[in-house]
């Protein structure tokens, strides 16, 4: 059973297809099709990630195939026009690559993806050597955790924090990822804390708090 917060290393894909900087355009497309991926890390000889080539990097070649862009377009789309004429990974890749370490938390990885507008991140060690790839889909794997696993983790988190009245202990149930907390606590101020603890369990979709304090009738 998972103990502590999930890390990128817990959900990342370890078997990763990559290309070298001299990989040719057609070879890149063929590898993407073969492995059903939308981007490939570009590596130096020692496995260090130096960039990432994605479908978005390849599309300008098709977009500008039969067009003659005017001066304004040329100024606005200079990078894309350069990629339209590119033939190797080195010319096509986005560099430096946006990467993440295996010990990063899933929220940290999600924030990087959102801020940098990327769908996947190469996972690298301290030397920048490729260890895997984490995608948006990988980050969503925590929502596949069984409801009972979620309930057990919430109970563990609450056990040392709340002091329920002996006649009505806090009960935790989870259905379809939605956690429901029922019962009575001795200190009303602990109710918001209980909600935060339950919401902090990875895989929980939402929390329905029905807890009451001893001062409530």
Secondary structure by P-SEA (a helix, b strand, c coil): ccccccccccccccccccccccccaaaaaaaaaaacccbbbbbcccccccccccccccccccccccccccaaaaaacaaaaaaaaccccccccccccccccccccaaaaaaaaaaacccbbbbbccccccccccccccccccccccaaaaaaaaaaaacccccccccccbbbbbcccbbbbbbbbccccaaaaaaaaaaaccccccccccccccccc
